[in-house]
Amino acid sequence: MTRSTELLTGGGPSARALAAGRWTPTGDLPSARQWGSAEESAVLLNDGSVLAAGGAVVRGTGTDEALLFDPVAGQWSQTGKLINARMSHTLTKLDDGRVLAVGGVPNTDRAPFTFLRTAEIYHPGERTWTPAAELRTPRALHSATLLTNGKVLVTGGTGYQRPGVPRPFRSVELYDPDADTWTTVASMTDPRLSHAAIRLPDARVLVAGGETAIDRYKGIGQSFCELYDPVADTWTPTGSMHVPRRNHQAVLLPDGSVFVAGGNGPGIITERRIAPYSQWRTERYDPATGFWSRGRNMPTGRTFHRMVTLPTGKVLVVGGTDSATYDTGYANAAIYDPLSQTWTPTPSMTTGRFYCSATTLSDGRVLAAGGTVRAGAANPTPGQDLLTATTEIFTL
């Protein structure tokens, strides 16, 4: 096996056989749209329906539309609109079943950008949104993590620290849904946006990688990671990833470790060569030791993909694109088995997509919705992205 073949296949024979499972088209969204970050993905409600809110209906133009998906009927329907159109925001289901939307931007098609300070809460019973207390710092491309005490930790993102060029933040805020208040808490060691944040079984939060600024309009992935202790309100640096990453995906595995895959290539000269393409390499974080171990390569490198855990404890990776051109959405998907540490491609989706939403349903199936099919030079209409309204469900 040549080195190039090994990188593409993940280096194992299991990558050559398709996994069980199938993708089945279901009801389309009312209109085509994209969700630029996984933090915007639709969330599963307590009644088994799925709420999607915001995102972009045209590249760079946010929407106030909110939608509900009925997994039994296989149809989307309109629900109460957001108070503010927003994209690059976060959606977080609270312990009581309500959903918190935080920050973002209304559009990115013209500068200067308007970073939103607003937050709002969706009430499933009434199917309406009400205003929540405003953020201390307007931000987008941040993370939002539900803590064990029911509060929401919002970390990093980007916005204006001074008039002019947006910069990634170190700042962190904590939302108390009972008091409807935001509190500024300890700042991270490193500024970052488009990072991963995972709540560990011991209630600490792991923040991994993300983009940091290296010039006025240039960013680069980083490997630095840190841990937040909500009791002590402190951040502590922990082991760095082997590969700098931004726009990667992370999930908590059944054994309490954290699995990270994909993301943008470094985009800088490394080892005397340019490495612009999406990452195929994976890593696994052990909270007991604070170190990352290298994992089996994905069958295909990808960024702006989505990654969810299945009821079996395995991990499904769907869609994405490459970070050299961001031109074409991937239809292929793959399943990672953390016990055998092997990848197995699944049957491909009907539609190739990145910037999509992916949600695990209450019965264990996975809903993939919307996204970008073609962009840039791959799209025949200059200056526009070809978005999709299609939705499909993966069943093991």
C-alpha positions as CSV (number, residue, x, y, z in Angstrom):
1,M,0.0,0.0,0.0
2,T,1.4,3.3,-1.0
3,R,1.5,6.3,1.4
4,S,-1.0,8.2,-0.7
5,T,-3.4,5.3,-0.7
6,E,-3.1,4.9,3.0
7,L,-3.9,8.5,3.6
8,L,-7.1,8.2,1.5
9,T,-8.3,5.0,2.9
10,G,-7.4,5.4,6.5
11,G,-4.8,2.6,6.2
12,G,-7.1,-0.3,6.9
13,P,-9.0,-2.9,4.9
14,S,-12.3,-2.0,6.7
15,A,-12.4,1.2,4.7
16,R,-13.1,-0.7,1.6
17,A,-16.3,-2.3,2.7
18,L,-19.5,-0.3,3.1
19,A,-21.1,-0.2,6.6
20,A,-24.7,-1.3,7.1
21,G,-27.3,1.5,7.0
22,R,-29.0,3.6,4.4
23,W,-30.0,7.2,3.6
24,T,-33.6,7.9,2.9
25,P,-34.9,11.3,1.5
26,T,-37.6,12.9,3.6
27,G,-39.6,16.2,3.4
28,D,-37.7,19.2,2.1
29,L,-37.1,22.4,4.0
30,P,-39.5,25.2,3.0
31,S,-36.5,26.8,1.3
32,A,-32.8,26.1,0.7
33,R,-30.5,27.2,3.5
34,Q,-27.1,26.7,5.1
35,W,-25.8,26.6,8.7
36,G,-22.2,27.6,8.8
37,S,-21.3,26.0,12.1
38,A,-22.3,22.9,14.0
39,E,-23.3,25.1,16.9
40,E,-26.2,26.3,14.7
41,S,-27.5,22.7,14.0
42,A,-31.1,21.9,14.6
43,V,-31.8,20.5,18.2
44,L,-33.9,17.6,19.3
45,L,-36.9,18.7,21.5
46,N,-38.3,16.8,24.4
47,D,-41.3,15.7,22.3
48,G,-39.1,14.1,19.6
49,S,-39.5,16.9,17.1
50,V,-36.5,18.9,15.8
51,L,-36.1,22.7,15.9
52,A,-34.1,24.5,13.3
53,A,-33.7,28.3,13.7
54,G,-31.8,30.9,11.7
55,G,-29.0,30.3,9.3
56,A,-28.5,31.7,5.8
57,V,-31.1,31.4,3.0
58,V,-28.7,33.2,0.6
59,R,-25.0,33.3,1.2
60,G,-24.3,36.0,3.6
61,T,-28.0,36.7,4.5
62,G,-29.4,35.5,7.7
63,T,-33.0,34.5,8.3
64,D,-35.4,34.8,11.2
65,E,-37.3,31.7,10.1
66,A,-37.7,28.8,12.6
67,L,-38.8,25.4,11.6
68,L,-40.1,22.1,13.2
69,F,-39.4,18.7,11.8
70,D,-41.9,15.9,12.6
71,P,-39.9,12.6,12.3
72,V,-43.1,10.5,12.1
73,A,-44.7,12.5,9.3
74,G,-41.3,13.3,7.8
75,Q,-42.3,16.9,7.2
76,W,-41.1,20.4,8.2
77,S,-43.5,23.1,9.3
78,Q,-43.1,26.8,10.2
79,T,-43.0,27.8,13.9
80,G,-42.7,31.1,15.6
81,K,-40.1,33.3,14.0
82,L,-36.9,34.5,15.8
83,I,-37.0,38.0,17.0
84,N,-33.7,38.7,15.2
85,A,-32.5,37.2,12.0
86,R,-29.2,35.5,12.8
87,M,-26.5,33.2,11.5
88,S,-23.2,32.0,13.0
89,H,-25.1,31.9,16.3
90,T,-25.6,29.0,18.8
91,L,-28.7,26.9,19.6
92,T,-28.7,25.2,23.0
93,K,-31.5,23.1,24.6
94,L,-31.9,24.0,28.2
95,D,-32.7,21.5,31.0
96,D,-36.3,22.5,31.0
97,G,-36.7,21.8,27.3
98,R,-36.6,25.4,26.1
99,V,-34.0,26.4,23.5
100,L,-31.6,29.3,23.8
101,A,-30.4,31.2,20.7
102,V,-27.3,33.4,21.3
103,G,-25.5,36.0,19.3
104,G,-24.4,35.6,15.7
105,V,-24.7,38.2,12.8
106,P,-27.7,39.2,10.7
107,N,-25.6,39.1,7.5
108,T,-22.0,38.8,6.2
109,D,-22.5,40.2,2.7
110,R,-21.3,43.7,3.6
111,A,-18.9,45.3,6.0
112,P,-18.8,46.4,8.7
113,F,-20.4,43.4,10.3
114,T,-23.1,43.8,13.0
115,F,-22.4,41.3,15.8
116,L,-25.5,40.6,17.8
117,R,-25.7,41.1,21.5
118,T,-29.2,39.7,21.7
119,A,-30.3,36.3,22.9
120,E,-33.8,34.7,22.8
121,I,-35.6,31.7,24.1
122,Y,-37.9,29.3,22.3
123,H,-40.9,27.9,24.2
124,P,-42.0,24.6,22.6
125,G,-45.4,24.6,24.2
126,E,-46.3,28.1,22.8
127,R,-44.1,27.8,19.8
128,T,-42.9,31.3,20.4
129,W,-39.6,33.2,21.1
130,T,-39.2,35.7,23.9
131,P,-36.2,38.0,24.5
132,A,-33.5,36.9,26.9
133,A,-31.0,39.1,28.7
134,E,-28.4,40.5,26.3
135,L,-24.8,39.3,26.2
136,R,-22.1,41.5,27.8
137,T,-20.1,41.2,24.5
138,P,-21.7,40.9,21.0
139,R,-20.2,37.8,19.3
140,A,-20.5,35.2,16.6
141,L,-18.8,31.8,15.8
142,H,-18.6,31.1,19.5
143,S,-19.5,27.9,21.4
144,A,-22.3,27.4,23.9
145,T,-22.1,24.5,26.4
146,L,-24.8,23.4,28.8
147,L,-23.3,22.8,32.2
148,T,-24.4,20.3,34.8
149,N,-26.0,23.1,36.9
150,G,-28.2,24.1,34.0
151,K,-26.3,27.2,33.1
152,V,-24.9,27.9,29.6
153,L,-21.2,28.6,29.1
154,V,-20.5,30.8,26.1
155,T,-16.8,30.9,25.0
156,G,-14.8,32.9,22.5
157,G,-16.1,33.7,19.1
158,T,-15.4,36.8,17.1
159,G,-16.4,40.5,17.3
160,Y,-15.1,44.0,17.7
161,Q,-12.7,44.5,20.5
162,R,-12.1,47.9,19.1
163,P,-13.6,49.6,16.0
164,G,-12.3,48.1,12.8
165,V,-11.4,44.5,12.1
166,P,-13.1,41.6,14.0
167,R,-10.8,39.6,16.3
168,P,-11.3,36.3,18.2
169,F,-12.1,36.6,21.9
170,R,-10.7,35.1,25.1
171,S,-13.8,36.3,27.0
172,V,-16.4,33.9,28.5
173,E,-19.9,34.5,29.7
174,L,-22.3,32.4,31.7
175,Y,-26.1,32.5,31.3
176,D,-28.4,31.6,34.1
177,P,-31.8,30.7,32.7
178,D,-33.5,30.9,36.1
179,A,-32.4,34.4,36.7
180,D,-32.2,35.4,33.0
181,T,-28.8,37.0,33.6
182,W,-25.3,36.9,32.0
183,T,-22.2,36.9,34.1
184,T,-18.7,37.5,32.9
185,V,-16.5,34.7,34.2
186,A,-12.8,33.8,33.9
187,S,-11.4,34.3,30.4
188,M,-9.7,31.6,28.4
189,T,-5.9,31.5,28.1
190,D,-6.1,31.8,24.3
191,P,-8.5,33.7,22.0
192,R,-10.3,31.4,19.6
193,L,-13.3,31.1,17.3
194,S,-14.7,28.1,15.4
195,H,-13.4,25.8,18.2
196,A,-14.9,22.7,19.8
197,A,-16.2,22.7,23.4
198,I,-17.3,19.5,25.1
199,R,-18.6,19.0,28.6
200,L,-16.8,16.1,30.3
201,P,-18.3,13.6,32.7
202,D,-16.7,15.3,35.6
203,A,-18.5,18.6,34.7
204,R,-15.4,20.4,33.4
205,V,-15.5,21.7,29.8
206,L,-12.8,21.0,27.3
207,V,-12.1,23.6,24.7
208,A,-10.0,22.4,21.8
209,G,-8.3,24.2,18.9
210,G,-10.1,26.9,16.9
211,E,-9.0,29.9,14.8
212,T,-6.8,32.7,16.1
213,A,-5.7,35.8,14.3
214,I,-2.3,36.2,12.7
215,D,-2.9,39.4,10.7
216,R,-5.7,41.9,10.0
217,Y,-7.8,39.6,7.9
218,K,-6.0,36.3,8.4
219,G,-6.6,33.5,10.8
220,I,-5.0,30.1,11.5
221,G,-5.9,26.9,13.3
222,Q,-4.3,26.2,16.7
223,S,-3.7,23.1,18.6
224,F,-3.9,24.6,22.1
225,C,-6.5,23.2,24.5
226,E,-7.7,24.2,27.9
227,L,-10.2,23.0,30.6
228,Y,-12.8,25.1,32.5
229,D,-13.7,24.2,36.1
230,P,-17.2,25.7,36.7
231,V,-16.8,25.4,40.5
232,A,-13.5,27.2,40.7
233,D,-14.2,29.4,37.7
234,T,-10.7,28.7,36.4
235,W,-9.1,27.8,33.0
236,T,-6.2,25.4,33.0
237,P,-4.1,24.6,29.9
238,T,-4.1,20.9,29.0
239,G,-2.4,18.7,26.4
240,S,-2.3,20.2,22.9
241,M,-3.6,18.4,19.9
242,H,-1.0,16.9,17.5
243,V,-2.6,18.9,14.6
244,P,-3.7,22.6,14.6
245,R,-7.4,22.6,13.7
246,R,-10.3,25.0,13.1
247,N,-13.8,24.1,12.0
248,H,-13.2,20.6,13.2
249,Q,-15.8,18.4,15.0
250,A,-15.6,16.8,18.5
251,V,-17.9,14.3,20.3
252,L,-17.9,12.7,23.7
253,L,-17.4,8.9,23.5
254,P,-19.0,6.5,25.9
255,D,-15.8,5.9,27.8
256,G,-15.6,9.7,28.7
257,S,-12.8,10.5,26.2
258,V,-13.2,13.1,23.4
259,F,-12.8,12.3,19.8
260,V,-11.8,15.0,17.3
261,A,-11.8,14.7,13.5
262,G,-11.2,16.9,10.4
263,G,-11.1,20.6,10.1
264,N,-9.2,23.1,8.0
265,G,-5.6,22.3,7.0
266,P,-3.0,24.6,8.6
267,G,-2.8,26.8,5.6
268,I,0.8,27.7,6.3
269,I,4.2,26.3,5.4
270,T,4.8,23.2,7.5
271,E,7.8,21.0,7.1
272,R,8.8,23.0,4.0
273,R,5.6,22.4,2.2
274,I,2.2,23.9,2.0
275,A,-0.6,21.9,3.6
276,P,-3.9,23.6,2.5
277,Y,-6.2,20.6,2.4
278,S,-8.7,19.4,5.0
279,Q,-7.6,17.2,7.8
280,W,-8.1,13.4,7.5
281,R,-6.3,12.9,10.8
282,T,-8.1,12.2,14.1
283,E,-7.2,12.4,17.8
284,R,-8.6,11.3,21.1
285,Y,-8.4,13.1,24.4
286,D,-8.1,11.3,27.7
287,P,-9.3,13.5,30.6
288,A,-7.5,11.3,33.1
289,T,-4.1,12.0,31.6
290,G,-4.7,15.3,29.8
291,F,-3.1,14.0,26.7
292,W,-4.2,13.4,23.1
293,S,-3.4,10.2,21.2
294,R,-3.4,9.9,17.4
295,G,-6.3,8.0,15.9
296,R,-7.0,6.2,12.6
297,N,-7.2,8.5,9.6
298,M,-10.7,9.3,8.2
299,P,-11.3,7.7,4.8
300,T,-11.6,11.3,3.4
301,G,-10.3,14.5,4.8
302,R,-13.0,17.1,5.4
303,T,-14.0,20.4,7.0
304,F,-17.3,22.0,7.7
305,H,-18.6,18.5,8.1
306,R,-20.9,17.2,10.9
307,M,-20.2,14.5,13.4
308,V,-22.8,12.8,15.8
309,T,-22.8,9.8,18.1
310,L,-25.1,6.9,17.4
311,P,-26.9,4.8,20.1
312,T,-24.3,2.0,19.5
313,G,-21.5,4.3,20.7
314,K,-20.1,4.7,17.2
315,V,-19.6,8.0,15.5
316,L,-21.2,9.1,12.2
317,V,-19.4,11.7,10.1
318,V,-21.4,13.3,7.2
319,G,-20.7,15.7,4.4
320,G,-18.1,18.5,4.5
321,T,-15.8,19.9,1.9
322,D,-12.1,20.6,1.4
323,S,-10.4,23.7,2.8
324,A,-8.4,24.5,-0.4
325,T,-11.4,25.6,-2.5
326,Y,-14.7,25.2,-0.4
327,D,-16.3,24.4,-3.8
328,T,-18.2,21.1,-3.5
329,G,-20.2,19.4,-0.8
330,Y,-19.3,15.7,-0.1
331,A,-22.0,13.1,-0.3
332,N,-20.0,10.4,1.4
333,A,-20.3,9.5,5.1
334,A,-18.4,7.2,7.4
335,I,-18.7,5.5,10.7
336,Y,-16.0,5.3,13.3
337,D,-15.9,2.5,15.9
338,P,-14.0,3.7,19.0
339,L,-13.5,0.1,20.2
340,S,-11.8,-1.2,17.2
341,Q,-10.6,2.3,16.1
342,T,-11.6,1.6,12.5
343,W,-13.5,3.6,9.9
344,T,-16.1,2.1,7.6
345,P,-17.7,4.2,4.8
346,T,-21.5,4.1,4.7
347,P,-23.7,4.4,1.6
348,S,-23.5,8.0,0.4
349,M,-26.1,10.6,1.0
350,T,-28.4,11.5,-1.9
351,T,-27.1,15.1,-1.9
352,G,-23.5,16.2,-1.3
353,R,-23.5,19.0,1.3
354,F,-21.4,21.1,3.7
355,Y,-22.6,23.8,6.1
356,C,-25.5,21.5,6.8
357,S,-27.3,20.5,10.0
358,A,-27.1,17.0,11.6
359,T,-29.2,15.9,14.5
360,T,-29.6,12.5,16.2
361,L,-33.3,11.7,16.6
362,S,-34.8,10.1,19.7
363,D,-35.0,6.7,17.9
364,G,-31.3,6.8,17.0
365,R,-31.7,7.8,13.4
366,V,-29.7,10.9,12.1
367,L,-31.4,13.8,10.3
368,A,-29.2,15.7,7.8
369,A,-30.8,18.9,6.4
370,G,-29.9,21.7,4.1
371,G,-26.4,22.9,3.4
372,T,-24.2,24.1,0.5
373,V,-24.0,21.8,-2.5
374,R,-21.7,23.9,-4.7
375,A,-19.9,27.2,-4.2
376,G,-17.2,29.3,-5.8
377,A,-15.9,28.0,-9.2
378,A,-18.0,24.9,-8.9
379,N,-21.2,26.9,-9.1
380,P,-22.2,28.3,-12.5
381,T,-23.7,31.5,-10.9
382,P,-20.8,33.7,-10.0
383,G,-20.8,35.1,-6.5
384,Q,-23.5,32.8,-5.2
385,D,-23.6,29.4,-3.4
386,L,-26.0,26.7,-4.5
387,L,-27.9,25.8,-1.4
388,T,-30.2,22.8,-0.9
389,A,-33.6,22.3,0.8
390,T,-33.2,18.6,0.8
391,T,-33.4,16.5,3.9
392,E,-32.5,12.9,4.5
393,I,-32.3,10.4,7.3
394,F,-29.7,7.8,8.1
395,T,-30.9,4.5,9.5
396,L,-28.6,1.8,10.7
